[in-house]
Amino acid sequence: MNRQPDFNNDCCTKAGISLNLLREILVPFDEGRNLPGSPTKSTLRNWRDNGVLADRSDPTSRVFIESIRIGGRPFTSIQAFHRFISKINCDDS
């Protein structure tokens, strides 16, 4: 039985990244300059692979940008970029 993934279901994930990213406005890493702040391709790769500490006093607060590979090319989305920026700028005080 071939079972198709349910892209409407938030539990459809791989390595913690929601496949609902496919339903958002995708941006290839090499076109990151179109995102606010014009991050480079290498900056996006760094955020994907190494993340950023949201709170320098808490080493467990590392935040990663969501990404997906399509045809071997890495993509993120405008919405994922906004979620990433919101998480690293979150002030819990």
N, C-alpha and C positions, 0 to 999 in steps of 0.2 A: 504494500500500500504506500503510494507516494503521498506524503503529507506536506502541504504547502505551509510556509511560515505565516503566522497571523500578524501582519505588520500593524494592525490596530491594537494589539495587545502589548502593554508596557513590559510584560515579563519576557518578551522575545528579545533576549540580549545575548551578546557574545563578549566575553571579557568585561562585563559590566557596562558595556556601551549599548544604549538602546538602538535597536534597528529602526525605531521611529524617526531617526535622523533622516531616513530616506523620504519621509513625508515633509521635510523642511526644505528651505531654499539653500541648496548646496553651493559651496564655493571651493574650487580646487586650491590646494595649498599654494601653488605657484601664482595664484591670483589674489593672495591675501592682502595685497595693497589696496584692494577694494573694500576691505573691512575698516572700521574706525581705528585710527592710529597707524594704519598701513603696516601691519606686521609682515616681516619677510617670511619666505618659505622656511628658512632655517629656524626662525623664532617659533612658527607654528609646530614644526617637528619637535623642537625642544619642549614646548608646552604639552604636546601629545606624549612624548617619551619620558620626560623627567618631571613634568608638572611644575607648579609654583607653590611656595609656602604661603598659605593664606594668613597664617599667624606665625611670625618668626620665632615666637617663644614656644610654639607647639610643633614639633617635628612631624606629628601625625596629621597635620592640617594641609597636606599636599593636595592640590587640586589639579586635575588634568582636563585638557580640552577634549571634547568628544570628537571622534573622527571615524571615518569609514573608508575602505578601499573599494574603488569601482574601476575595473579594468586595469588594476595595478597602480592607479593614481590615488593619492590620499586626498580626501575631501573633509571639510567641516561644514557647518551651516552657520548662517547669520544668527539663528536662534541659539545654537550651541556656543557661539562666541559670546553672546550676551549673557548666557547662563554662567560661563566661565568667568567673565569680568565681574558679574554680580557676586559670585562665590569668593573671589580673591579680595573684593572690596567690602565684604560683609563686616559690619561692626556689631558684635554681640553685646557691647557694653550698655 
